[in-house]
């Protein structure tokens, strides 16, 4: 009973202690919260006092979460209206009472907070600058159009999906930043804004917003990192535009109307899919910056011209008298490619097809000049009129005339040169020549050929600069591989002719012969084992053949290893080149320069490490030589009177020998020792290690003495 009472008292005491600690913790938390609130209040008080002279409160990057009442009472406390409020990165989730208590605000910055709704912002009718960067906005309220004095609106890095049509009511808006949102379309009323700067980078636009082309006051416009496929013809209406950035899209064609923007100074079209620029680009006389890197299909102007800079591009455009035909020529060539592909696939011409159409080496078409217009095109037009597009291919018309097609073919140039050539004597495997209305039997010009007559030879595909570069790169890789294999084979053969190589081959061959001999000595239990033993017995007599096999295997192994190293290096180089697609030429040059410098440093370090290892090895050889020399100096010559012959006795070990002990051979002089000896002959100030064998031996002697003092010898 007494123990039970004591246990109950203990529990009661424990509960009281816990309650006491809980209350103490609550008091401590309240005190800490009060201290924290005092600190925050002090920050607000300081910010308000600092801004009382100019009506500005600036307090950024503090974990405040809420706005102090001191802000709302700013005018009452300091006798001056609050005009500017900057509260970036303080953890706000709403506008709180800003709209109701700060009606005189002209500049409001709430960047890097967590605000998701700005309903009520229209109350701040005097606002001219609104910064809501890096918040959680998903929409803008329609009444934002009531901010009639707004001059600058920054709402980048939010989650906006669409804009209200009332945005057109912001009649004084000059600067609008909408980048890094989720916009895919703009309201038609957007074009009635009078903005001078608009930024739409990193959104989800797949079609160029046509409303932008009606913003005639635009000076700076940026729509980079979207998914645009083209640009509207109406872009030429932006007569005041000076900066246009459309990098990192999928644009394939730049409209000719862009040259009507004669005020353009900066044009960014890098990392797109352009193959040609507008023909009259030289009309942009004020253009100072032109970025076209990363357009791997670019043909006009050539990549070589682009790499020379804007002045060379404009000069190239200016000197091409018929540059306005470039796009049309390109269209004609592409259409003709598809036409000839259809002719081949559908065997247009019926029974005469094989006598009219030849495929040369799988890379070009050959046909009589008249066949395209007298046979192929008419037959295709019949097919186009009777069948749908899917059944015969992507093209369903060919509206170009003979003269312009022939002119375009002979003028067109790609990375491989001309696209077409005229052969006066081309051979065909079948003949359909006609003379005076009757078939003419031609004399076969060569075995396997039935006819010889004039013909056009047209390449199947246009060769882009990227394809040509890839071909050259592949040839260079193959050459490096062949050179590496040849060098490895030469080094391996040279090693096999050396003494060490011969020893290595001999040892390996003897090991293999011994293994064969061991297998041949085991008792045979089957006919197969017996035949194997007979074969092994024959091999035992052919050590030279075994050495030849070892040599061949060694050479193949060295060549394979070297090839693998080159292949790995080629793979890494391709990965680097792939990661650099779209990077400017200057950046690529700087990266390669840094890489080459780093490689040189690594090679120098490796060479220095190798020389140090060789130096240490040579010093060890010298020490070993000195030890053998000391051992040799311990022998003294005596005379064996009993046998009447000379005898040598070791004074240290008391050993005796009738054979004259030979002095130890000098260690071989390493390559770097020979170099140092050559340098020492012309420079007396070289270090002791470079003064020949005697200096090395002296150092070795000193090292031996040190080892002797340490009882290591």
FIMARDREN-169674 format. One record per residue (C-alpha): chain; residue in one letter; y, x, z negated; residue number from 1. Coordinates in steps of 0.02 Angstrom, whole numbers. Example, Ala and Ser with C-alpha at 12.3 -4.5 7.8 and 13.67 -1.06 7.14 Angstrom:
2
REC  doti  tivex      yy      xx      zz  paro
REC     A      a    -225     615    -390     1
REC     A      s     -53     684    -357     2
//
This chain:
713
REC  doti  tivex      yy      xx      zz  paro
REC     A      x       0       0       0     1
REC     A      x     118     140     -43     2
REC     A      x      85     230     121     3
REC     A      x     120      70     216     4
REC     A      x     289      51     131     5
REC     A      x     331     231     170     6
REC     A      x     286     203     353     7
REC     A      x     397      49     361     8
REC     A      x     542     144     284     9
REC     A      x     516     284     409    10
REC     A      x     524     161     555    11
REC     A      x     680      80     485    12
REC     A      x     762     249     464    13
REC     A      x     714     298     641    14
REC     A      x     787     137     711    15
REC     A      x     949     165     618    16
REC     A      x     960     342     686    17
REC     A      x     930     281     863    18
REC     A      x    1063     148     845    19
REC     A      x    1182     277     776    20
REC     A      x    1150     393     923    21
REC     A      x    1171     249    1046    22
REC     A      x    1339     201     975    23
REC     A      x    1392     383     973    24
REC     A      x    1339     398    1156    25
REC     A      x    1439     242    1200    26
REC     A      x    1591     310    1111    27
REC     A      x    1570     475    1201    28
REC     A      x    1553     387    1369    29
REC     A      x    1709     284    1333    30
REC     A      x    1802     440    1282    31
REC     A      x    1744     532    1438    32
REC     A      x    1791     384    1547    33
REC     A      x    1960     376    1462    34
REC     A      x    1985     562    1490    35
REC     A      x    1934     542    1672    36
REC     A      x    2051     395    1693    37
REC     A      x    2189     496    1613    38
REC     A      x    2156     637    1736    39
REC     A      x    2159     516    1882    40
REC     A      x    2316     433    1816    41
REC     A      x    2395     605    1799    42
REC     A      x    2352     639    1981    43
REC     A      x    2429     475    2036    44
REC     A      x    2581     505    1927    45
REC     A      x    2606     679    2001    46
REC     A      x    2585     613    2179    47
REC     A      x    2711     474    2148    48
REC     A      x    2836     592    2068    49
REC     A      x    2818     715    2212    50
REC     A      x    2854     579    2339    51
REC     A      x    2999     491    2254    52
REC     A      x    3125     595    2351    53
REC     A      x    3061     547    2524    54
REC     A      x    2962     387    2493    55
REC     A      x    2793     469    2526    56
REC     A      x    2630     475    2426    57
REC     A      x    2498     601    2479    58
REC     A      x    2335     617    2381    59
REC     A      x    2180     672    2476    60
REC     A      x    2000     726    2447    61
REC     A      x    1979     664    2270    62
REC     A      x    1842     553    2202    63
REC     A      x    1961     414    2148    64
REC     A      x    1873     258    2220    65
REC     A      x    2025     147    2185    66
REC     A      x    2214     145    2208    67
REC     A      x    2322     156    2053    68
REC     A      x    2447      21    2008    69
REC     A      x    2578     160    2011    70
REC     A      x    2569     151    2201    71
REC     A      x    2606     -35    2202    72
REC     A      x    2749     -11    2077    73
REC     A      x    2823     137    2171    74
REC     A      x    2984      48    2220    75
REC     A      x    3007     -27    2047    76
REC     A      x    2980     140    1960    77
REC     A      x    3077     253    2077    78
REC     A      x    3203     135    2158    79
REC     A      x    3146     180    2333    80
REC     A      x    3030      92    2457    81
REC     A      x    2863     174    2497    82
REC     A      x    2861     219    2682    83
REC     A      x    2714     340    2698    84
REC     A      x    2544     331    2612    85
REC     A      x    2409     462    2647    86
REC     A      x    2246     433    2552    87
REC     A      x    2115     526    2654    88
REC     A      x    1942     551    2580    89
REC     A      x    1961     466    2410    90
REC     A      x    1811     349    2425    91
REC     A      x    1897     183    2462    92
REC     A      x    1789      39    2524    93
REC     A      x    1929     -89    2552    94
REC     A      x    2116     -94    2581    95
REC     A      x    2135    -164    2403    96
REC     A      x    2316    -218    2375    97
REC     A      x    2402    -106    2503    98
REC     A      x    2445    -247    2622    99
REC     A      x    2518    -361    2486   100
REC     A      x    2611    -231    2381   101
REC     A      x    2670    -104    2511   102
REC     A      x    2755    -208    2648   103
REC     A      x    2878     -70    2694   104
REC     A      x    2743      55    2748   105
REC     A      x    2778     143    2913   106
REC     A      x    2639     274    2906   107
REC     A      x    2467     233    2833   108
REC     A      x    2322     357    2836   109
REC     A      x    2154     309    2760   110
REC     A      x    2040     430    2855   111
REC     A      x    1868     484    2791   112
REC     A      x    1840     335    2676   113
REC     A      x    1710     196    2677   114
REC     A      x    1816      50    2736   115
REC     A      x    1722     -81    2838   116
REC     A      x    1854    -219    2851   117
REC     A      x    2042    -212    2880   118
REC     A      x    2079    -398    2873   119
REC     A      x    2259    -423    2818   120
REC     A      x    2323    -265    2900   121
REC     A      x    2440    -374    3005   122
REC     A      x    2550    -399    2851   123
REC     A      x    2613    -221    2870   124
REC     A      x    2725    -272    3014   125
REC     A      x    2833    -114    3001   126
REC     A      x    2684       1    3026   127
REC     A      x    2704     128    3167   128
REC     A      x    2561     249    3128   129
REC     A      x    2387     190    3072   130
REC     A      x    2248     317    3043   131
REC     A      x    2073     247    3007   132
REC     A      x    1968     394    3068   133
REC     A      x    1791     414    3001   134
REC     A      x    1764     247    2915   135
REC     A      x    1633     109    2936   136
REC     A      x    1730     -14    3044   137
REC     A      x    1623    -124    3157   138
REC     A      x    1764    -234    3222   139
REC     A      x    1952    -253    3222   140
REC     A      x    2031    -418    3168   141
REC     A      x    2116    -518    3307   142
REC     A      x    2279    -520    3209   143
REC     A      x    2295    -332    3230   144
REC     A      x    2400    -379    3382   145
REC     A      x    2538    -433    3261   146
REC     A      x    2576    -250    3224   147
REC     A      x    2714    -253    3353   148
REC     A      x    2792     -88    3296   149
REC     A      x    2629      11    3301   150
REC     A      x    2652     171    3400   151
REC     A      x    2496     271    3356   152
REC     A      x    2322     202    3317   153
REC     A      x    2177     316    3270   154
REC     A      x    2009     230    3243   155
REC     A      x    1887     364    3304   156
REC     A      x    1719     398    3221   157
REC     A      x    1684     218    3172   158
REC     A      x    1555      92    3231   159
REC     A      x    1660     -19    3344   160
REC     A      x    1562    -116    3474   161
REC     A      x    1706    -212    3554   162
REC     A      x    1894    -233    3545   163
REC     A      x    1988    -397    3523   164
REC     A      x    2081    -463    3674   165
REC     A      x    2237    -476    3565   166
REC     A      x    2252    -287    3571   167
REC     A      x    2366    -310    3722   168
REC     A      x    2501    -373    3601   169
REC     A      x    2526    -194    3537   170
REC     A      x    2670    -175    3659   171
REC     A      x    2739     -13    3582   172
REC     A      x    2573      78    3567   173
REC     A      x    2581     252    3645   174
REC     A      x    2431     342    3571   175
REC     A      x    2256     265    3552   176
REC     A      x    2103     364    3494   177
REC     A      x    1937     270    3509   178
REC     A      x    1814     414    3527   179
REC     A      x    1644     420    3440   180
REC     A      x    1618     232    3430   181
REC     A      x    1490     117    3514   182
REC     A      x    1601      37    3647   183
REC     A      x    1523      -7    3815   184
REC     A      x    1657    -123    3888   185
REC     A      x    1843    -151    3866   186
REC     A      x    1932    -319    3875   187
REC     A      x    2029    -353    4034   188
REC     A      x    2187    -365    3929   189
REC     A      x    2166    -181    3885   190
REC     A      x    2249    -135    4050   191
REC     A      x    2414    -214    3995   192
REC     A      x    2440     -85    3858   193
REC     A      x    2579      41    3887   194
REC     A      x    2487     187    3809   195
REC     A      x    2522     364    3865   196
REC     A      x    2367     440    3783   197
REC     A      x    2195     358    3773   198
REC     A      x    2035     442    3713   199
REC     A      x    1865     358    3744   200
REC     A      x    1750     508    3720   201
REC     A      x    1572     488    3654   202
REC     A      x    1550     301    3677   203
REC     A      x    1420     202    3775   204
REC     A      x    1513     171    3939   205
REC     A      x    1397     161    4089   206
REC     A      x    1530      88    4204   207
REC     A      x    1705     157    4214   208
REC     A      x    1819      25    4130   209
REC     A      x    1919     -45    4275   210
REC     A      x    2057    -105    4158   211
REC     A      x    2106      76    4127   212
REC     A      x    2160      94    4309   213
REC     A      x    2302     -30    4275   214
REC     A      x    2377      72    4132   215
REC     A      x    2512     147    4241   216
REC     A      x    2597     236    4094   217
REC     A      x    2446     345    4057   218
REC     A      x    2481     531    4045   219
REC     A      x    2325     592    3953   220
REC     A      x    2156     506    3975   221
REC     A      x    1987     567    3913   222
REC     A      x    1817     484    3935   223
REC     A      x    1696     629    3908   224
REC     A      x    1515     620    3847   225
REC     A      x    1475     444    3910   226
REC     A      x    1351     385    4042   227
REC     A      x    1468     352    4189   228
REC     A      x    1390     353    4362   229
REC     A      x    1548     337    4465   230
REC     A      x    1737     323    4461   231
REC     A      x    1835     175    4530   232
REC     A      x    1944     189    4684   233
REC     A      x    2087     117    4581   234
REC     A      x    2101     281    4485   235
REC     A      x    2236     327    4610   236
REC     A      x    2353     197    4533   237
REC     A      x    2383     310    4381   238
REC     A      x    2535     393    4458   239
REC     A      x    2594     474    4294   240
REC     A      x    2426     547    4241   241
REC     A      x    2432     733    4199   242
REC     A      x    2269     762    4105   243
REC     A      x    2103     681    4153   244
REC     A      x    1942     731    4065   245
REC     A      x    1773     658    4117   246
REC     A      x    1652     798    4070   247
REC     A      x    1469     771    4022   248
REC     A      x    1438     610    4120   249
REC     A      x    1328     569    4272   250
REC     A      x    1465     552    4402   251
REC     A      x    1403     582    4580   252
REC     A      x    1558     545    4684   253
REC     A      x    1743     571    4652   254
REC     A      x    1846     444    4752   255
REC     A      x    1968     509    4881   256
REC     A      x    2107     412    4794   257
REC     A      x    2112     540    4653   258
REC     A      x    2217     652    4765   259
REC     A      x    2353     519    4756   260
REC     A      x    2385     570    4575   261
REC     A      x    2503     710    4624   262
REC     A      x    2559     734    4443   263
REC     A      x    2385     790    4389   264
REC     A      x    2385     959    4300   265
REC     A      x    2215     963    4213   266
REC     A      x    2052     894    4284   267
REC     A      x    1886     912    4191   268
REC     A      x    1731     860    4289   269
REC     A      x    1605     986    4222   270
REC     A      x    1423     941    4180   271
REC     A      x    1409     796    4301   272
REC     A      x    1306     769    4460   273
REC     A      x    1436     802    4592   274
REC     A      x    1389     870    4763   275
REC     A      x    1563     868    4842   276
REC     A      x    1746     851    4799   277
REC     A      x    1873     745    4892   278
REC     A      x    1924     826    5056   279
REC     A      x    2112     834    5024   280
REC     A      x    2103     911    4852   281
REC     A      x    2242    1033    4898   282
REC     A      x    2364     886    4886   283
REC     A      x    2353     906    4696   284
REC     A      x    2485    1041    4705   285
REC     A      x    2521    1039    4517   286
REC     A      x    2339    1062    4466   287
REC     A      x    2321    1211    4348   288
REC     A      x    2152    1180    4264   289
REC     A      x    1994    1125    4357   290
REC     A      x    1824    1126    4270   291
REC     A      x    1670    1102    4380   292
REC     A      x    1536    1202    4287   293
REC     A      x    1366    1120    4268   294
REC     A      x    1366    1023    4433   295
REC     A      x    1205    1103    4496   296
REC     A      x    1203    1003    4659   297
REC     A      x    1377    1057    4711   298
REC     A      x    1390    1102    4897   299
REC     A      x    1574    1072    4940   300
REC     A      x    1658    1180    4886   301
REC     A      x    1520    1311    4866   302
REC     A      x    1482    1373    4690   303
REC     A      x    1543    1546    4742   304
REC     A      x    1715    1475    4782   305
REC     A      x    1719    1376    4619   306
REC     A      x    1681    1533    4518   307
REC     A      x    1838    1616    4590   308
REC     A      x    1954    1492    4505   309
REC     A      x    2069    1346    4541   310
REC     A      x    2181    1441    4662   311
REC     A      x    2034    1487    4772   312
REC     A      x    1967    1308    4769   313
REC     A      x    2136    1238    4823   314
REC     A      x    2151    1372    4957   315
REC     A      x    1977    1330    5020   316
REC     A      x    2023    1145    5028   317
REC     A      x    2186    1184    5114   318
REC     A      x    2108    1293    5249   319
REC     A      x    1973    1171    5299   320
REC     A      x    2056    1077    5442   321
REC     A      x    1921     946    5451   322
REC     A      x    1885     930    5267   323
REC     A      x    1905     741    5278   324
REC     A      x    1738     735    5371   325
REC     A      x    1640     818    5231   326
REC     A      x    1583     661    5142   327
REC     A      x    1537     575    5305   328
REC     A      x    1440     725    5366   329
REC     A      x    1345     724    5203   330
REC     A      x    1304     540    5224   331
REC     A      x    1247     568    5404   332
REC     A      x    1132     711    5353   333
REC     A      x    1056     613    5210   334
REC     A      x    1028     461    5322   335
REC     A      x     949     568    5457   336
REC     A      x     832     647    5330   337
REC     A      x     766     474    5285   338
REC     A      x     756     420    5468   339
REC     A      x     650     571    5517   340
REC     A      x     540     545    5364   341
REC     A      x     509     366    5421   342
REC     A      x     472     425    5598   343
REC     A      x     340     542    5530   344
REC     A      x     266     419    5405   345
REC     A      x     254     270    5523   346
REC     A      x     216     376    5678   347
REC     A      x     359     297    5775   348
REC     A      x     331     307    5963   349
REC     A      x     153     244    5964   350
REC     A      x      38     341    6080   351
REC     A      x     180     459    6125   352
REC     A      x     213     510    5944   353
REC     A      x     111     671    5947   354
REC     A      x     194     725    6109   355
REC     A      x     369     693    6041   356
REC     A      x     360     742    5859   357
REC     A      x     298     906    5784   358
REC     A      x     301     966    5603   359
REC     A      x     327    1154    5597   360
REC     A      x     250    1242    5446   361
REC     A      x     287    1091    5337   362
REC     A      x     473    1131    5326   363
REC     A      x     554    1066    5487   364
REC     A      x     541     931    5620   365
REC     A      x     538     967    5807   366
REC     A      x     573     836    5941   367
REC     A      x     659     823    6112   368
REC     A      x     848     792    6094   369
REC     A      x     841     623    6183   370
REC     A      x     692     558    6085   371
REC     A      x     796     517    5931   372
REC     A      x     905     395    6027   373
REC     A      x     785     334    6162   374
REC     A      x     629     308    6053   375
REC     A      x     647     334    5866   376
REC     A      x     807     238    5825   377
REC     A      x     766      85    5935   378
REC     A      x     591      73    5861   379
REC     A      x     658      87    5684   380
REC     A      x     787     -49    5716   381
REC     A      x     647    -165    5769   382
REC     A      x     556    -128    5608   383
REC     A      x     714    -155    5505   384
REC     A      x     741    -324    5584   385
REC     A      x     562    -382    5552   386
REC     A      x     520    -306    5382   387
REC     A      x     600    -291    5211   388
REC     A      x     671    -134    5135   389
REC     A      x     526    -102    5015   390
REC     A      x     394     -97    5152   391
REC     A      x     478      37    5256   392
REC     A      x     579     141    5133   393
REC     A      x     751     148    5055   394
REC     A      x     854     152    5216   395
REC     A      x     866      -3    5327   396
REC     A      x    1004      43    5451   397
REC     A      x    1076     189    5548   398
REC     A      x    1251     149    5609   399
REC     A      x    1308     321    5665   400
REC     A      x    1340     367    5846   401
REC     A      x    1252     504    5942   402
REC     A      x    1405     613    5962   403
REC     A      x    1455     613    5779   404
REC     A      x    1274     641    5724   405
REC     A      x    1251     791    5836   406
REC     A      x    1420     862    5785   407
REC     A      x    1380     837    5601   408
REC     A      x    1209     918    5616   409
REC     A      x    1278    1075    5698   410
REC     A      x    1425    1088    5577   411
REC     A      x    1328    1057    5417   412
REC     A      x    1293    1210    5308   413
REC     A      x    1196    1219    5147   414
REC     A      x    1134    1361    5037   415
REC     A      x    1007    1413    5171   416
REC     A      x    1130    1407    5316   417
REC     A      x    1126    1289    5465   418
REC     A      x    1019    1132    5461   419
REC     A      x     976    1118    5647   420
REC     A      x     950    1232    5796   421
REC     A      x     914    1200    5981   422
REC     A      x     763    1287    6057   423
REC     A      x     760    1302    6247   424
REC     A      x     570    1324    6249   425
REC     A      x     482    1233    6109   426
REC     A      x     294    1204    6112   427
REC     A      x     208    1035    6086   428
REC     A      x      23    1001    6059   429
REC     A      x      28     850    6175   430
REC     A      x     124     818    6336   431
REC     A      x     217     663    6395   432
REC     A      x     337     740    6518   433
REC     A      x     394     626    6659   434
REC     A      x     460     678    6830   435
REC     A      x     520     554    6961   436
REC     A      x     447     409    6863   437
REC     A      x     273     482    6848   438
REC     A      x     186     584    6714   439
REC     A      x     199     769    6746   440
REC     A      x      54     882    6703   441
REC     A      x     125    1037    6620   442
REC     A      x      42    1206    6621   443
REC     A      x     -15    1248    6442   444
REC     A      x      97    1390    6381   445
REC     A      x     -33    1456    6258   446
REC     A      x    -203    1409    6187   447
REC     A      x    -187    1254    6077   448
REC     A      x     -21    1200    6157   449
REC     A      x      -2    1078    6301   450
REC     A      x     183    1075    6339   451
REC     A      x     341    1182    6329   452
REC     A      x     516    1105    6340   453
REC     A      x     686    1102    6251   454
REC     A      x     687    1029    6076   455
REC     A      x     790    1008    5919   456
REC     A      x     721    1089    5760   457
REC     A      x     788    1004    5602   458
REC     A      x     747    1059    5425   459
REC     A      x     662     925    5320   460
REC     A      x     769     946    5165   461
REC     A      x     942    1006    5122   462
REC     A      x     932    1166    5018   463
REC     A      x    1046    1158    4868   464
REC     A      x    1122    1310    4788   465
REC     A      x    1015    1280    4634   466
REC     A      x     856    1280    4740   467
REC     A      x     908    1442    4823   468
REC     A      x     947    1521    4656   469
REC     A      x     779    1462    4590   470
REC     A      x     692    1539    4740   471
REC     A      x     782    1704    4716   472
REC     A      x     744    1699    4530   473
REC     A      x     560    1668    4566   474
REC     A      x     554    1813    4691   475
REC     A      x     638    1927    4564   476
REC     A      x     512    1876    4432   477
REC     A      x     368    1909    4550   478
REC     A      x     442    2079    4595   479
REC     A      x     464    2124    4411   480
REC     A      x     284    2072    4381   481
REC     A      x     219    2177    4525   482
REC     A      x     324    2328    4475   483
REC     A      x     266    2315    4295   484
REC     A      x      84    2303    4349   485
REC     A      x     104    2453    4465   486
REC     A      x     190    2556    4330   487
REC     A      x      59    2509    4199   488
REC     A      x     -81    2556    4319   489
REC     A      x       1    2725    4355   490
REC     A      x      25    2761    4169   491
REC     A      x    -154    2710    4130   492
REC     A      x    -224    2821    4268   493
REC     A      x    -115    2966    4209   494
REC     A      x    -181    2944    4032   495
REC     A      x    -361    2939    4092   496
REC     A      x    -335    3106    4180   497
REC     A      x    -269    3185    4020   498
REC     A      x    -381    3269    3891   499
REC     A      x    -362    3128    3765   500
REC     A      x    -401    2999    3899   501
REC     A      x    -559    3090    3952   502
REC     A      x    -616    3102    3772   503
REC     A      x    -583    2917    3744   504
REC     A      x    -679    2868    3902   505
REC     A      x    -823    2984    3860   506
REC     A      x    -840    2918    3682   507
REC     A      x    -833    2736    3737   508
REC     A      x    -960    2766    3876   509
REC     A      x   -1078    2855    3756   510
REC     A      x   -1064    2712    3632   511
REC     A      x   -1110    2586    3766   512
REC     A      x   -1252    2694    3830   513
REC     A      x   -1319    2713    3653   514
REC     A      x   -1313    2525    3630   515
REC     A      x   -1406    2499    3793   516
REC     A      x   -1534    2629    3743   517
REC     A      x   -1558    2544    3575   518
REC     A      x   -1590    2378    3660   519
REC     A      x   -1712    2459    3783   520
REC     A      x   -1814    2531    3639   521
REC     A      x   -1851    2362    3558   522
REC     A      x   -2026    2295    3599   523
REC     A      x   -2023    2168    3739   524
REC     A      x   -2094    1997    3699   525
REC     A      x   -2055    1910    3863   526
REC     A      x   -2043    1955    4046   527
REC     A      x   -1855    1931    4035   528
REC     A      x   -1842    2060    3894   529
REC     A      x   -1951    2179    3993   530
REC     A      x   -1840    2166    4147   531
REC     A      x   -1688    2192    4034   532
REC     A      x   -1764    2350    3961   533
REC     A      x   -1802    2418    4134   534
REC     A      x   -1621    2386    4182   535
REC     A      x   -1561    2473    4024   536
REC     A      x   -1672    2623    4061   537
REC     A      x   -1592    2637    4231   538
REC     A      x   -1419    2626    4152   539
REC     A      x   -1463    2767    4034   540
REC     A      x   -1465    2885    4182   541
REC     A      x   -1296    2828    4247   542
REC     A      x   -1169    2886    4119   543
REC     A      x   -1044    2922    4257   544
REC     A      x   -1053    2742    4316   545
REC     A      x   -1025    2684    4138   546
REC     A      x    -871    2796    4124   547
REC     A      x    -806    2721    4285   548
REC     A      x    -827    2546    4212   549
REC     A      x    -735    2598    4053   550
REC     A      x    -593    2668    4157   551
REC     A      x    -580    2509    4261   552
REC     A      x    -580    2400    4105   553
REC     A      x    -446    2508    4024   554
REC     A      x    -335    2499    4178   555
REC     A      x    -359    2310    4192   556
REC     A      x    -320    2288    4007   557
REC     A      x    -159    2390    4018   558
REC     A      x    -103    2299    4175   559
REC     A      x    -141    2129    4098   560
REC     A      x     -46    2172    3939   561
REC     A      x     106    2231    4037   562
REC     A      x     101    2076    4147   563
REC     A      x      95    1966    3993   564
REC     A      x     248    2054    3921   565
REC     A      x     343    2025    4083   566
REC     A      x     288    1842    4090   567
REC     A      x     346    1815    3911   568
REC     A      x     513    1896    3951   569
REC     A      x     531    1788    4107   570
REC     A      x     492    1632    4005   571
REC     A      x     621    1676    3873   572
REC     A      x     750    1713    4008   573
REC     A      x     719    1543    4088   574
REC     A      x     737    1457    3920   575
REC     A      x     903    1545    3893   576
REC     A      x     964    1498    4067   577
REC     A      x     911    1317    4039   578
REC     A      x    1004    1308    3874   579
REC     A      x    1159    1379    3960   580
REC     A      x    1167    1243    4094   581
REC     A      x    1342    1171    4092   582
REC     A      x    1415    1319    3998   583
REC     A      x    1568    1396    4078   584
REC     A      x    1558    1562    4171   585
REC     A      x    1666    1650    4041   586
REC     A      x    1553    1594    3899   587
REC     A      x    1397    1649    3993   588
REC     A      x    1474    1819    4027   589
REC     A      x    1521    1842    3844   590
REC     A      x    1347    1792    3786   591
REC     A      x    1263    1910    3909   592
REC     A      x    1380    2050    3859   593
REC     A      x    1340    2024    3675   594
REC     A      x    1155    2015    3715   595
REC     A      x    1160    2178    3815   596
REC     A      x    1256    2267    3676   597
REC     A      x    1132    2205    3547   598
REC     A      x     987    2260    3657   599
REC     A      x    1064    2433    3675   600
REC     A      x    1083    2447    3487   601
REC     A      x     903    2393    3460   602
REC     A      x     842    2519    3589   603
REC     A      x     944    2657    3506   604
REC     A      x     874    2609    3335   605
REC     A      x     697    2610    3404   606
REC     A      x     725    2778    3488   607
REC     A      x     799    2849    3327   608
REC     A      x     652    2782    3227   609
REC     A      x     530    2859    3351   610
REC     A      x     617    3028    3343   611
REC     A      x     617    3025    3153   612
REC     A      x     430    2986    3151   613
REC     A      x     399    3127    3275   614
REC     A      x     504    3246    3171   615
REC     A      x     406    3204    3013   616
REC     A      x     242    3223    3105   617
REC     A      x     294    3392    3171   618
REC     A      x     350    3448    2999   619
REC     A      x     180    3396    2931   620
REC     A      x      98    3500    3067   621
REC     A      x     205    3649    3017   622
REC     A      x     157    3627    2835   623
REC     A      x     -26    3620    2883   624
REC     A      x       0    3776    2988   625
REC     A      x      79    3869    2841   626
REC     A      x     -64    3817    2727   627
REC     A      x    -190    3884    2852   628
REC     A      x     -87    4041    2870   629
REC     A      x     -90    4067    2680   630
REC     A      x    -277    4039    2685   631
REC     A      x    -294    4167    2824   632
REC     A      x    -190    4296    2728   633
REC     A      x    -317    4288    2584   634
REC     A      x    -451    4371    2690   635
REC     A      x    -470    4562    2675   636
REC     A      x    -578    4675    2780   637
REC     A      x    -709    4784    2690   638
REC     A      x    -862    4883    2745   639
REC     A      x   -1041    4836    2711   640
REC     A      x   -1118    5007    2684   641
REC     A      x   -1294    4939    2675   642
REC     A      x   -1287    4860    2847   643
REC     A      x   -1151    4976    2909   644
REC     A      x   -1046    4832    2977   645
REC     A      x    -872    4764    2936   646
REC     A      x    -862    4617    2817   647
REC     A      x    -717    4502    2769   648
REC     A      x    -694    4443    2590   649
REC     A      x    -580    4303    2528   650
REC     A      x    -484    4369    2378   651
REC     A      x    -461    4194    2307   652
REC     A      x    -627    4106    2332   653
REC     A      x    -732    4268    2338   654
REC     A      x    -817    4205    2496   655
REC     A      x    -878    4333    2622   656
REC     A      x    -907    4325    2809   657
REC     A      x    -964    4443    2945   658
REC     A      x    -860    4349    3074   659
REC     A      x    -679    4394    3097   660
REC     A      x    -574    4244    3036   661
REC     A      x    -456    4182    3172   662
REC     A      x    -272    4152    3134   663
REC     A      x    -220    3969    3142   664
REC     A      x    -144    3912    3309   665
REC     A      x      39    3865    3312   666
REC     A      x      69    3677    3316   667
REC     A      x     125    3604    3484   668
REC     A      x     312    3595    3507   669
REC     A      x     371    3413    3521   670
REC     A      x     488    3348    3655   671
REC     A      x     634    3332    3536   672
REC     A      x     605    3510    3473   673
REC     A      x     617    3574    3652   674
REC     A      x     777    3475    3675   675
REC     A      x     850    3547    3516   676
REC     A      x     801    3722    3570   677
REC     A      x     890    3695    3736   678
REC     A      x    1044    3632    3644   679
REC     A      x    1040    3776    3521   680
REC     A      x    1046    3901    3663   681
REC     A      x    1217    3832    3714   682
REC     A      x    1284    3782    3544   683
REC     A      x    1268    3898    3394   684
REC     A      x    1334    3764    3276   685
REC     A      x    1179    3654    3295   686
REC     A      x    1081    3612    3137   687
REC     A      x     933    3719    3082   688
REC     A      x     806    3598    3153   689
REC     A      x     876    3634    3327   690
REC     A      x     861    3825    3320   691
REC     A      x     684    3841    3379   692
REC     A      x     514    3870    3303   693
REC     A      x     567    4005    3179   694
REC     A      x     690    3890    3090   695
REC     A      x     556    3755    3082   696
REC     A      x     432    3876    3006   697
REC     A      x     560    3931    2877   698
REC     A      x     587    3751    2826   699
REC     A      x     399    3726    2817   700
REC     A      x     382    3878    2705   701
REC     A      x     513    3808    2587   702
REC     A      x     420    3643    2584   703
REC     A      x     257    3732    2542   704
REC     A      x     343    3824    2400   705
REC     A      x     407    3659    2331   706
REC     A      x     232    3585    2341   707
REC     A      x     161    3737    2254   708
REC     A      x     287    3721    2113   709
REC     A      x     237    3539    2091   710
REC     A      x      52    3589    2082   711
REC     A      x      17    3497    2243   712
REC     A      x     -59    3652    2324   713
//
